[in-house]
Amino acid sequence: MTEQQKPLVGVIMGSKSDWPTMKHAVDMLEQFGVPHEVKVVSAHRTPDLMFEYADQAEERGLQVIIAGAGGAAHLPGMVAAKTTIPVLGVPVQSRALSGKDSLLSIVQMPGGIPVGTLAIGDAGAKNAGILAAQIVANQDAAVREAVKAFRTQQTQTVLEHPDPRVD
Ligand SMILES: Nc1c(C(=O)O)ncn1[C@@H]1O[C@H](COP(=O)(O)O)[C@@H](O)[C@H]1O
């Protein structure tokens, strides 16, 4: 449903193979009711599409871009180079180097072109979705309330299960 409204968050990834990780970001956006779009865009394999996507993101109304990539993960940095919309980078866990390559490719941006880099893998993608919602929430009361409700619920769940041996 939220995918049909004008998207405020763009979730892009270098390959279809990144989806099982990036799905965690999309799950959070759906939970918070943030309109979003999802697309495979690669700096390496579809450089012209990447350029066009980043170039048009602002005029299309996107407020945040979440970019996930693995290995030589240039996508988040290259998108950030072409737009002033905040870009959140998710290092996808690679098989060869467990995602350390992805992390270092994304996090070590030169001064002047920031990428907000999250943790490697599923938790990083989840947090990217939450962070994007928190950015949108600055100007959207419904999303703000949804994020607050999520936090309250999360705290409650921990407090209600203090004994780690009991489910
Ligand atoms: N890092 C990038 C970029 C990019 O940075 O533009 N495009 C694809 N990839 C990554 O290559 C990995 C393997 O991709 P395949 O599974 O398609 O071979 C993926 O994790 C993808 O993000």
The ligand as a MOL file (V3000), in Angstrom:
LIG
                    3D

  0  0  0     0  0            999 V3000
M  V30 BEGIN CTAB
M  V30 COUNTS 22 23 0 0 0
M  V30 BEGIN ATOM
M  V30 1 N 28.7040 -3.5400 -5.2000 0
M  V30 2 C 27.9310 -3.7370 -6.2590 0
M  V30 3 C 27.5170 -2.7880 -7.1890 0
M  V30 4 C 27.8360 -1.3270 -7.1190 0
M  V30 5 O 28.4900 -0.9010 -6.1410 0
M  V30 6 O 27.3970 -0.6100 -8.0160 0
M  V30 7 N 26.7660 -3.3850 -8.1120 0
M  V30 8 C 26.6620 -4.6810 -7.7640 0
M  V30 9 N 27.3720 -4.8870 -6.6640 0
M  V30 10 C 27.4200 -6.0720 -5.8040 0
M  V30 11 O 27.9000 -7.2530 -6.3400 0
M  V30 12 C 27.4910 -8.2810 -5.4350 0
M  V30 13 C 27.3550 -9.5730 -6.1920 0
M  V30 14 O 26.3330 -9.4400 -7.1370 0
M  V30 15 P 25.7410 -10.7450 -7.8940 0
M  V30 16 O 25.1530 -11.6190 -6.8160 0
M  V30 17 O 24.6930 -10.1950 -8.8330 0
M  V30 18 O 26.9010 -11.3770 -8.6060 0
M  V30 19 C 26.1890 -7.8100 -4.8050 0
M  V30 20 O 26.2920 -7.7980 -3.3900 0
M  V30 21 C 26.0210 -6.4260 -5.3640 0
M  V30 22 O 25.5710 -5.4630 -4.4210 0
M  V30 END ATOM
M  V30 BEGIN BOND
M  V30 1 1 1 2
M  V30 2 2 2 3
M  V30 3 1 2 9
M  V30 4 1 3 4
M  V30 5 1 3 7
M  V30 6 2 4 5
M  V30 7 1 4 6
M  V30 8 2 7 8
M  V30 9 1 8 9
M  V30 10 1 9 10
M  V30 11 1 10 11
M  V30 12 1 10 21
M  V30 13 1 11 12
M  V30 14 1 12 13
M  V30 15 1 12 19
M  V30 16 1 13 14
M  V30 17 1 14 15
M  V30 18 2 15 16
M  V30 19 1 15 17
M  V30 20 1 15 18
M  V30 21 1 19 20
M  V30 22 1 19 21
M  V30 23 1 21 22
M  V30 END BOND
M  V30 END CTAB
M  END
